[in-house]
Amino acid sequence: MQIRVLVAIFTIFTFIMLFVLIRNYSDAMNLYTIPDVMPYNLLDDNSTDSVVSSGASWIEKLSMQSDVAYIYPASEMQVRLLSDANIQKEGSSIFRVSVGVIDDYQFFCINQVFMSHKIQYSYYKVGDNIWLVVSTKDEKYLKQVLDELARYEISYTMTKS
C-alpha cells in the first residue's frame, strides 16, 4: 500500500514537472522572433535600373562612372618574367631555386626580399612546389639573399642552369 502511494506521488510529481517544463519551453519559443535582415546590395536600386535600361556596353558604363567603387580586400596578382634579351645583355647567370610548398605570407616575403635587393627573378609552380628562376651575376650574393629567407621559415635548394 505504501509503495503504491509513493509510486502515485512520484508519477504525479513527474507529470507536473513535465507540464511545467513543456509550458515554459513553448512560452520561450513564442517570445523568440527571427530578426529582419536586409540583403546587402552593391548598387543602389536606382542605379541598377539605369544600368539595365541603357543599351551601352560594360566598357561605356564603366567610363561614364564618376565615382569609383572599390571592394576590399582586393586580390593582387604580380607576374614577373625574365626575357632572354635582358639576361644576355647583362651577362648574368640563371639559377633555379626551389622553395617547396609555401603559404601566401612566405611568398610575399620572398617578393619583398628580392625586390629590396633588386634581384630579377620569375617564378612558376609545379604541383604545389614553387620554383624561382633568378638572374644574377654573383652567386655568393644570391646565397646571402636566400639565407635571409630562413627568418621566414623558408628553406630552399639552388641549382645553376
N, CA and C atoms as an extended XYZ file, in Angstrom:
483
Properties=species:S:1:pos:R:3:atomname:S:1:resname:S:1:resid:I:1 pbc="F F F"
N         0.804       -1.180        0.000 N   MET     1
C         0.000        0.000        0.000 CA  MET     1
C         0.861        1.264        0.000 C   MET     1
N         1.859        1.289        0.867 N   GLN     2
C         2.728        2.455        0.936 CA  GLN     2
C         3.519        2.640       -0.364 C   GLN     2
N         3.896        1.541       -0.983 N   ILE     3
C         4.651        1.606       -2.226 CA  ILE     3
C         3.772        2.188       -3.324 C   ILE     3
N         2.471        1.776       -3.356 N   ARG     4
C         1.564        2.307       -4.360 CA  ARG     4
C         1.387        3.816       -4.189 C   ARG     4
N         1.302        4.292       -2.970 N   VAL     5
C         1.134        5.714       -2.695 CA  VAL     5
C         2.379        6.478       -3.141 C   VAL     5
N         3.562        5.934       -2.836 N   LEU     6
C         4.808        6.583       -3.235 CA  LEU     6
C         4.954        6.611       -4.763 C   LEU     6
N         4.575        5.526       -5.439 N   VAL     7
C         4.635        5.481       -6.898 CA  VAL     7
C         3.644        6.489       -7.472 C   VAL     7
N         2.469        6.589       -6.918 N   ALA     8
C         1.466        7.543       -7.398 CA  ALA     8
C         1.950        8.977       -7.182 C   ALA     8
N         2.504        9.275       -6.012 N   ILE     9
C         3.028       10.621       -5.751 CA  ILE     9
C         4.170       10.941       -6.722 C   ILE     9
N         5.075        9.988       -6.907 N   PHE    10
C         6.194       10.195       -7.824 CA  PHE    10
C         5.687       10.415       -9.251 C   PHE    10
N         4.676        9.659       -9.695 N   THR    11
C         4.121        9.805      -11.038 CA  THR    11
C         3.459       11.173      -11.198 C   THR    11
N         2.677       11.577      -10.222 N   ILE    12
C         2.015       12.874      -10.285 CA  ILE    12
C         3.064       13.993      -10.302 C   ILE    12
N         4.076       13.892       -9.450 N   PHE    13
C         5.148       14.877       -9.405 CA  PHE    13
C         5.884       14.954      -10.748 C   PHE    13
N         6.129       13.810      -11.377 N   THR    14
C         6.804       13.772      -12.674 CA  THR    14
C         5.947       14.446      -13.744 C   THR    14
N         4.650       14.164      -13.785 N   PHE    15
C         3.772       14.794      -14.763 CA  PHE    15
C         3.686       16.305      -14.564 C   PHE    15
N         3.647       16.744      -13.324 N   ILE    16
C         3.613       18.183      -13.047 CA  ILE    16
C         4.899       18.844      -13.546 C   ILE    16
N         6.052       18.215      -13.285 N   MET    17
C         7.338       18.757      -13.740 CA  MET    17
C         7.397       18.816      -15.273 C   MET    17
N         6.955       17.758      -15.922 N   LEU    18
C         6.940       17.750      -17.381 CA  LEU    18
C         6.016       18.833      -17.932 C   LEU    18
N         4.845       18.992      -17.318 N   PHE    19
C         3.910       20.019      -17.765 CA  PHE    19
C         4.529       21.411      -17.639 C   PHE    19
N         5.186       21.685      -16.521 N   VAL    20
C         5.809       22.993      -16.294 CA  VAL    20
C         6.937       23.220      -17.299 C   VAL    20
N         7.757       22.222      -17.517 N   LEU    21
C         8.869       22.356      -18.462 CA  LEU    21
C         8.381       22.586      -19.892 C   LEU    21
N         7.392       21.823      -20.312 N   ILE    22
C         6.863       21.973      -21.671 CA  ILE    22
C         6.195       23.327      -21.844 C   ILE    22
N         5.471       23.767      -20.840 N   ARG    23
C         4.800       25.071      -20.921 CA  ARG    23
C         5.818       26.203      -20.992 C   ARG    23
N         6.863       26.146      -20.152 N   ASN    24
C         7.906       27.181      -20.186 CA  ASN    24
C         8.645       27.159      -21.520 C   ASN    24
N         8.884       25.982      -22.067 N   TYR    25
C         9.572       25.874      -23.354 CA  TYR    25
C         8.734       26.488      -24.468 C   TYR    25
N         7.415       26.193      -24.479 N   SER    26
C         6.553       26.744      -25.525 CA  SER    26
C         6.417       28.257      -25.370 C   SER    26
N         6.384       28.770      -24.139 N   ASP    27
C         6.342       30.219      -23.932 CA  ASP    27
C         7.628       30.877      -24.418 C   ASP    27
N         8.760       30.233      -24.169 N   ALA    28
C        10.041       30.786      -24.618 CA  ALA    28
C        10.121       30.789      -26.142 C   ALA    28
N         9.595       29.767      -26.786 N   MET    29
C         9.623       29.710      -28.247 CA  MET    29
C         8.715       30.783      -28.858 C   MET    29
N         7.641       31.137      -28.188 N   ASN    30
C         6.759       32.176      -28.702 CA  ASN    30
C         7.381       33.558      -28.564 C   ASN    30
N         8.273       33.736      -27.605 N   LEU    31
C         8.930       35.028      -27.423 CA  LEU    31
C        10.014       35.268      -28.459 C   LEU    31
N        10.601       34.225      -28.990 N   TYR    32
C        11.712       34.361      -29.929 CA  TYR    32
C        11.198       34.744      -31.307 C   TYR    32
N        11.765       35.785      -31.875 N   THR    33
C        11.428       36.184      -33.239 CA  THR    33
C        12.713       36.262      -34.051 C   THR    33
N        12.607       35.934      -35.300 N   ILE    34
C        13.757       35.993      -36.193 CA  ILE    34
C        13.960       37.443      -36.594 C   ILE    34
N        15.196       37.964      -36.461 N   PRO    35
C        15.424       39.371      -36.821 CA  PRO    35
C        15.323       39.565      -38.329 C   PRO    35
N        14.834       40.731      -38.707 N   ASP    36
C        14.746       41.073      -40.124 CA  ASP    36
C        16.071       41.655      -40.570 C   ASP    36
N        16.688       41.010      -41.545 N   VAL    37
C        17.970       41.457      -42.067 CA  VAL    37
C        17.782       41.786      -43.529 C   VAL    37
N        18.192       42.999      -43.888 N   MET    38
C        18.077       43.423      -45.274 CA  MET    38
C        19.261       42.871      -46.062 C   MET    38
N        19.045       42.396      -47.262 N   PRO    39
C        20.169       41.902      -48.069 CA  PRO    39
C        21.076       43.053      -48.473 C   PRO    39
N        22.373       42.755      -48.612 N   TYR    40
C        23.351       43.769      -48.965 CA  TYR    40
C        23.400       43.940      -50.466 C   TYR    40
N        23.242       45.154      -50.919 N   ASN    41
C        23.280       45.474      -52.336 CA  ASN    41
C        24.529       46.287      -52.626 C   ASN    41
N        25.296       45.897      -53.618 N   LEU    42
C        26.458       46.676      -54.006 CA  LEU    42
C        26.060       47.926      -54.771 C   LEU    42
N        24.960       47.859      -55.470 N   LEU    43
C        24.469       49.001      -56.232 CA  LEU    43
C        23.152       49.467      -55.642 C   LEU    43
N        22.886       50.752      -55.752 N   ASP    44
C        21.588       51.274      -55.324 CA  ASP    44
C        20.508       50.767      -56.269 C   ASP    44
N        19.270       50.762      -55.783 N   ASP    45
C        18.164       50.304      -56.629 CA  ASP    45
C        18.010       51.197      -57.854 C   ASP    45
N        18.230       52.504      -57.703 N   ASN    46
C        18.105       53.423      -58.834 CA  ASN    46
C        19.172       53.162      -59.882 C   ASN    46
N        20.386       52.863      -59.445 N   SER    47
C        21.473       52.664      -60.402 CA  SER    47
C        21.317       51.345      -61.153 C   SER    47
N        20.706       50.331      -60.546 N   THR    48
C        20.520       49.067      -61.257 CA  THR    48
C        19.525       49.242      -62.388 C   THR    48
N        18.504       50.080      -62.172 N   ASP    49
C        17.542       50.306      -63.242 CA  ASP    49
C        18.200       51.006      -64.428 C   ASP    49
N        19.066       51.999      -64.138 N   SER    50
C        19.697       52.718      -65.232 CA  SER    50
C        20.686       51.836      -65.971 C   SER    50
N        21.351       50.935      -65.258 N   VAL    51
C        22.308       50.044      -65.916 CA  VAL    51
C        21.574       49.046      -66.800 C   VAL    51
N        20.480       48.525      -66.300 N   VAL    52
C        19.726       47.547      -67.081 CA  VAL    52
C        19.044       48.201      -68.269 C   VAL    52
N        18.517       49.420      -68.063 N   SER    53
C        17.735       50.047      -69.127 CA  SER    53
C        18.612       50.566      -70.265 C   SER    53
N        19.817       51.012      -69.968 N   SER    54
C        20.649       51.558      -71.036 CA  SER    54
C        21.244       50.414      -71.856 C   SER    54
N        21.412       50.663      -73.142 N   GLY    55
C        21.935       49.634      -74.026 CA  GLY    55
C        23.436       49.743      -74.214 C   GLY    55
N        24.133       50.515      -73.372 N   ALA    56
C        25.572       50.713      -73.523 CA  ALA    56
C        26.328       49.461      -73.103 C   ALA    56
N        27.504       49.311      -73.673 N   SER    57
C        28.340       48.167      -73.296 CA  SER    57
C        28.923       48.398      -71.909 C   SER    57
N        29.503       47.369      -71.347 N   TRP    58
C        30.021       47.487      -69.992 CA  TRP    58
C        31.219       48.440      -69.946 C   TRP    58
N        31.957       48.559      -71.030 N   ILE    59
C        33.088       49.490      -71.059 CA  ILE    59
C        32.584       50.922      -71.031 C   ILE    59
N        31.514       51.211      -71.787 N   GLU    60
C        30.940       52.551      -71.789 CA  GLU    60
C        30.349       52.887      -70.422 C   GLU    60
N        29.699       51.913      -69.793 N   LYS    61
C        29.126       52.141      -68.466 CA  LYS    61
C        30.225       52.430      -67.457 C   LYS    61
N        31.336       51.705      -67.570 N   LEU    62
C        32.438       51.912      -66.652 CA  LEU    62
C        33.082       53.272      -66.853 C   LEU    62
N        33.210       53.706      -68.106 N   SER    63
C        33.835       55.004      -68.376 CA  SER    63
C        32.931       56.163      -67.973 C   SER    63
N        31.618       55.954      -67.929 N   MET    64
C        30.693       57.015      -67.544 CA  MET    64
C        30.581       57.162      -66.035 C   MET    64
N        31.117       56.235      -65.278 N   GLN    65
C        31.026       56.303      -63.829 CA  GLN    65
C        31.891       57.424      -63.300 C   GLN    65
N        31.337       58.233      -62.397 N   SER    66
C        32.105       59.330      -61.824 CA  SER    66
C        32.807       58.906      -60.531 C   SER    66
N        32.183       58.052      -59.745 N   ASP    67
C        32.819       57.598      -58.511 CA  ASP    67
C        33.342       56.181      -58.695 C   ASP    67
N        34.367       55.871      -57.943 N   VAL    68
C        34.998       54.558      -58.033 CA  VAL    68
C        34.530       53.731      -56.846 C   VAL    68
N        33.978       52.584      -57.134 N   ALA    69
C        33.503       51.707      -56.067 CA  ALA    69
C        34.473       50.535      -55.936 C   ALA    69
N        35.316       50.594      -54.928 N   TYR    70
C        36.254       49.508      -54.674 CA  TYR    70
C        35.690       48.590      -53.618 C   TYR    70
N        35.986       47.347      -53.749 N   ILE    71
C        35.598       46.369      -52.744 CA  ILE    71
C        36.902       45.786      -52.197 C   ILE    71
N        37.147       45.983      -50.930 N   TYR    72
C        38.372       45.491      -50.313 CA  TYR    72
C        38.049       44.297      -49.450 C   TYR    72
N        38.920       43.345      -49.214 N   PRO    73
C        40.278       43.291      -49.722 CA  PRO    73
C        40.297       42.861      -51.184 C   PRO    73
N        41.117       43.508      -51.950 N   ALA    74
C        41.219       43.237      -53.377 CA  ALA    74
C        42.311       42.202      -53.618 C   ALA    74
N        42.084       41.353      -54.573 N   SER    75
C        43.094       40.377      -54.939 CA  SER    75
C        44.205       41.087      -55.697 C   SER    75
N        45.404       40.643      -55.484 N   GLU    76
C        46.530       41.253      -56.162 CA  GLU    76
C        47.307       40.149      -56.860 C   GLU    76
N        47.685       40.434      -58.085 N   MET    77
C        48.419       39.438      -58.847 CA  MET    77
C        49.631       40.097      -59.478 C   MET    77
N        50.781       39.509      -59.271 N   GLN    78
C        52.001       40.006      -59.878 CA  GLN    78
C        52.588       38.891      -60.718 C   GLN    78
N        53.013       39.246      -61.899 N   VAL    79
C        53.656       38.272      -62.777 CA  VAL    79
C        54.964       38.882      -63.235 C   VAL    79
N        56.035       38.154      -63.044 N   ARG    80
C        57.340       38.624      -63.483 CA  ARG    80
C        57.947       37.567      -64.380 C   ARG    80
N        58.430       38.006      -65.517 N   LEU    81
C        59.069       37.100      -66.466 CA  LEU    81
C        60.428       37.666      -66.851 C   LEU    81
N        61.413       36.797      -66.928 N   LEU    82
C        62.732       37.203      -67.390 CA  LEU    82
C        62.812       36.924      -68.875 C   LEU    82
N        63.281       37.886      -69.611 N   SER    83
C        63.428       37.658      -71.051 CA  SER    83
C        64.885       37.313      -71.353 C   SER    83
N        65.093       36.541      -72.392 N   ASP    84
C        66.437       36.135      -72.783 CA  ASP    84
C        67.299       37.341      -73.139 C   ASP    84
N        66.705       38.364      -73.745 N   ALA    85
C        67.465       39.548      -74.145 CA  ALA    85
C        68.057       40.252      -72.925 C   ALA    85
N        67.285       40.387      -71.849 N   ASN    86
C        67.786       41.033      -70.636 CA  ASN    86
C        68.898       40.223      -69.996 C   ASN    86
N        68.763       38.915      -70.007 N   ILE    87
C        69.760       38.047      -69.377 CA  ILE    87
C        71.077       38.104      -70.148 C   ILE    87
N        71.018       38.014      -71.462 N   GLN    88
C        72.233       38.028      -72.267 CA  GLN    88
C        72.893       39.397      -72.236 C   GLN    88
N        72.102       40.450      -72.183 N   LYS    89
C        72.633       41.808      -72.178 CA  LYS    89
C        73.437       42.065      -70.902 C   LYS    89
N        72.963       41.565      -69.782 N   GLU    90
C        73.613       41.809      -68.502 CA  GLU    90
C        74.781       40.870      -68.248 C   GLU    90
N        74.885       39.772      -68.958 N   GLY    91
C        75.924       38.790      -68.681 CA  GLY    91
C        75.665       38.034      -67.392 C   GLY    91
N        74.414       37.865      -67.027 N   SER    92
C        74.036       37.211      -65.778 CA  SER    92
C        73.965       35.703      -65.949 C   SER    92
N        73.980       35.034      -64.835 N   SER    93
C        73.773       33.594      -64.810 CA  SER    93
C        72.364       33.320      -64.312 C   SER    93
N        71.835       32.166      -64.719 N   ILE    94
C        70.479       31.775      -64.318 CA  ILE    94
C        70.589       30.693      -63.250 C   ILE    94
N        69.835       30.871      -62.177 N   PHE    95
C        69.784       29.894      -61.099 CA  PHE    95
C        68.335       29.494      -60.884 C   PHE    95
N        68.111       28.231      -60.645 N   ARG    96
C        66.771       27.726      -60.307 CA  ARG    96
C        66.760       27.447      -58.809 C   ARG    96
N        65.789       28.050      -58.147 N   VAL    97
C        65.681       27.928      -56.696 CA  VAL    97
C        64.324       27.323      -56.380 C   VAL    97
N        64.348       26.188      -55.677 N   SER    98
C        63.105       25.559      -55.239 CA  SER    98
C        62.867       25.936      -53.786 C   SER    98
N        61.706       26.530      -53.520 N   VAL    99
C        61.351       26.887      -52.144 CA  VAL    99
C        60.273       25.954      -51.593 C   VAL    99
N        59.865       24.980      -52.364 N   GLY   100
C        58.891       23.995      -51.889 CA  GLY   100
C        57.490       24.561      -51.784 C   GLY   100
N        56.736       24.021      -50.842 N   VAL   101
C        55.354       24.447      -50.619 CA  VAL   101
C        55.379       25.573      -49.596 C   VAL   101
N        54.879       26.743      -50.000 N   ILE   102
C        54.873       27.905      -49.109 CA  ILE   102
C        53.476       28.503      -49.078 C   ILE   102
N        53.206       29.272      -48.025 N   ASP   103
C        51.906       29.942      -47.940 CA  ASP   103
C        52.018       31.349      -48.532 C   ASP   103
N        50.911       32.082      -48.524 N   ASP   104
C        50.867       33.410      -49.148 CA  ASP   104
C        51.818       34.393      -48.475 C   ASP   104
N        51.907       34.323      -47.157 N   TYR   105
C        52.795       35.246      -46.441 CA  TYR   105
C        54.252       34.993      -46.814 C   TYR   105
N        54.646       33.736      -46.871 N   GLN   106
C        56.022       33.419      -47.239 CA  GLN   106
C        56.311       33.858      -48.678 C   GLN   106
N        55.343       33.704      -49.557 N   PHE   107
C        55.528       34.152      -50.938 CA  PHE   107
C        55.689       35.669      -50.983 C   PHE   107
N        54.922       36.380      -50.179 N   PHE   108
C        55.051       37.827      -50.078 CA  PHE   108
C        56.450       38.197      -49.585 C   PHE   108
N        56.955       37.458      -48.592 N   CYS   109
C        58.286       37.736      -48.045 CA  CYS   109
C        59.368       37.527      -49.103 C   CYS   109
N        59.232       36.478      -49.911 N   ILE   110
C        60.195       36.238      -50.992 CA  ILE   110
C        60.187       37.413      -51.957 C   ILE   110
N        59.008       37.863      -52.347 N   ASN   111
C        58.905       39.013      -53.258 CA  ASN   111
C        59.573       40.249      -52.664 C   ASN   111
N        59.339       40.510      -51.395 N   GLN   112
C        59.899       41.697      -50.764 CA  GLN   112
C        61.417       41.619      -50.646 C   GLN   112
N        61.933       40.457      -50.294 N   VAL   113
C        63.388       40.301      -50.160 CA  VAL   113
C        64.065       40.498      -51.504 C   VAL   113
N        63.531       39.870      -52.556 N   PHE   114
C        64.148       40.016      -53.868 CA  PHE   114
C        64.022       41.446      -54.399 C   PHE   114
N        62.894       42.094      -54.164 N   MET   115
C        62.741       43.478      -54.620 CA  MET   115
C        63.680       44.418      -53.869 C   MET   115
N        63.860       44.198      -52.571 N   SER   116
C        64.734       45.076      -51.796 CA  SER   116
C        66.194       44.930      -52.219 C   SER   116
N        66.577       43.758      -52.701 N   HIS   117
C        67.949       43.542      -53.171 CA  HIS   117
C        68.079       43.727      -54.682 C   HIS   117
N        66.998       44.116      -55.330 N   LYS   118
C        66.969       44.382      -56.776 CA  LYS   118
C        67.493       43.198      -57.584 C   LYS   118
N        66.985       42.039      -57.238 N   ILE   119
C        67.336       40.814      -57.955 CA  ILE   119
C        66.188       40.481      -58.892 C   ILE   119
N        66.508       40.257      -60.167 N   GLN   120
C        65.481       39.907      -61.148 CA  GLN   120
C        65.181       38.422      -61.035 C   GLN   120
N        63.926       38.107      -61.084 N   TYR   121
C        63.504       36.713      -60.966 CA  TYR   121
C        62.132       36.541      -61.592 C   TYR   121
N        61.807       35.298      -61.857 N   SER   122
C        60.444       34.917      -62.225 CA  SER   122
C        60.150       33.637      -61.460 C   SER   122
N        58.923       33.221      -61.478 N   TYR   123
C        58.573       32.022      -60.728 CA  TYR   123
C        57.537       31.224      -61.483 C   TYR   123
N        57.497       29.942      -61.148 N   TYR   124
C        56.477       29.067      -61.692 CA  TYR   124
C        56.187       27.991      -60.667 C   TYR   124
N        55.092       27.304      -60.873 N   LYS   125
C        54.627       26.317      -59.912 CA  LYS   125
C        54.526       24.964      -60.587 C   LYS   125
N        55.112       23.963      -59.960 N   VAL   126
C        54.998       22.585      -60.424 CA  VAL   126
C        54.327       21.808      -59.287 C   VAL   126
N        53.085       21.399      -59.515 N   GLY   127
C        52.324       20.777      -58.428 CA  GLY   127
C        52.072       21.822      -57.362 C   GLY   127
N        52.530       21.560      -56.141 N   ASP   128
C        52.419       22.533      -55.061 CA  ASP   128
C        53.738       23.258      -54.806 C   ASP   128
N        54.792       22.865      -55.482 N   ASN   129
C        56.120       23.443      -55.272 CA  ASN   129
C        56.318       24.696      -56.109 C   ASN   129
N        56.901       25.709      -55.486 N   ILE   130
C        57.221       26.960      -56.162 CA  ILE   130
C        58.694       26.924      -56.564 C   ILE   130
N        58.960       27.276      -57.811 N   TRP   131
C        60.321       27.366      -58.333 CA  TRP   131
C        60.575       28.802      -58.753 C   TRP   131
N        61.725       29.324      -58.378 N   LEU   132
C        62.132       30.660      -58.780 CA  LEU   132
C        63.240       30.541      -59.810 C   LEU   132
N        63.166       31.343      -60.846 N   VAL   133
C        64.233       31.438      -61.831 CA  VAL   133
C        64.861       32.805      -61.602 C   VAL   133
N        66.110       32.796      -61.123 N   VAL   134
C        66.764       34.016      -60.682 CA  VAL   134
C        67.919       34.338      -61.624 C   VAL   134
N        68.004       35.599      -62.010 N   SER   135
C        69.087       36.077      -62.855 CA  SER   135
C        69.979       36.983      -62.027 C   SER   135
N        71.266       36.601      -61.872 N   THR   136
C        72.208       37.415      -61.122 CA  THR   136
C        73.628       37.154      -61.609 C   THR   136
N        74.503       38.111      -61.368 N   LYS   137
C        75.902       37.973      -61.764 CA  LYS   137
C        76.716       37.291      -60.670 C   LYS   137
N        76.325       37.430      -59.415 N   ASP   138
C        77.112       36.967      -58.280 CA  ASP   138
C        76.368       35.865      -57.523 C   ASP   138
N        76.903       34.659      -57.568 N   GLU   139
C        76.255       33.516      -56.902 CA  GLU   139
C        76.342       33.645      -55.385 C   GLU   139
N        77.450       34.162      -54.875 N   LYS   140
C        77.599       34.304      -53.420 CA  LYS   140
C        76.575       35.308      -52.864 C   LYS   140
N        76.377       36.391      -53.599 N   TYR   141
C        75.401       37.386      -53.166 CA  TYR   141
C        74.001       36.782      -53.152 C   TYR   141
N        73.696       35.979      -54.152 N   LEU   142
C        72.387       35.324      -54.203 CA  LEU   142
C        72.211       34.394      -53.013 C   LEU   142
N        73.248       33.651      -52.651 N   LYS   143
C        73.149       32.753      -51.491 CA  LYS   143
C        72.923       33.544      -50.209 C   LYS   143
N        73.571       34.715      -50.077 N   GLN   144
C        73.357       35.550      -48.894 CA  GLN   144
C        71.910       36.031      -48.826 C   GLN   144
N        71.377       36.411      -49.971 N   VAL   145
C        69.982       36.873      -50.007 CA  VAL   145
C        69.037       35.715      -49.682 C   VAL   145
N        69.312       34.544      -50.234 N   LEU   146
C        68.455       33.390      -49.964 CA  LEU   146
C        68.558       32.941      -48.513 C   LEU   146
N        69.705       33.147      -47.879 N   ASP   147
C        69.838       32.805      -46.465 CA  ASP   147
C        68.965       33.697      -45.588 C   ASP   147
N        68.629       34.902      -46.066 N   GLU   148
C        67.709       35.777      -45.328 CA  GLU   148
C        66.311       35.172      -45.244 C   GLU   148
N        65.978       34.297      -46.173 N   LEU   149
C        64.644       33.687      -46.172 CA  LEU   149
C        64.439       32.741      -44.994 C   LEU   149
N        65.539       32.336      -44.341 N   ALA   150
C        65.412       31.451      -43.178 CA  ALA   150
C        64.648       32.134      -42.051 C   ALA   150
N        64.689       33.475      -42.004 N   ARG   151
C        63.922       34.212      -40.988 CA  ARG   151
C        62.429       33.956      -41.123 C   ARG   151
N        61.990       33.651      -42.331 N   TYR   152
C        60.566       33.443      -42.593 CA  TYR   152
C        60.237       31.964      -42.722 C   TYR   152
N        61.134       31.122      -42.226 N   GLU   153
C        60.972       29.661      -42.242 CA  GLU   153
C        60.795       29.136      -43.658 C   GLU   153
N        61.614       29.675      -44.564 N   ILE   154
C        61.598       29.233      -45.953 CA  ILE   154
C        62.926       28.552      -46.237 C   ILE   154
N        62.863       27.285      -46.581 N   SER   155
C        64.085       26.574      -46.961 CA  SER   155
C        64.139       26.515      -48.480 C   SER   155
N        65.337       26.358      -49.025 N   TYR   156
C        65.483       26.400      -50.468 CA  TYR   156
C        66.568       25.423      -50.916 C   TYR   156
N        66.518       25.080      -52.178 N   THR   157
C        67.603       24.379      -52.857 CA  THR   157
C        67.879       25.127      -54.133 C   THR   157
N        69.164       25.295      -54.468 N   MET   158
C        69.539       26.102      -55.601 CA  MET   158
C        70.395       25.292      -56.557 C   MET   158
N        70.091       25.423      -57.860 N   THR   159
C        70.896       24.816      -58.889 CA  THR   159
C        71.159       25.841      -59.977 C   THR   159
N        72.329       25.720      -60.617 N   LYS   160
C        72.664       26.645      -61.689 CA  LYS   160
C        72.203       26.058      -63.014 C   LYS   160
N        71.606       26.891      -63.843 N   SER   161
C        71.119       26.433      -65.144 CA  SER   161
C        72.144       26.689      -66.217 C   SER   161
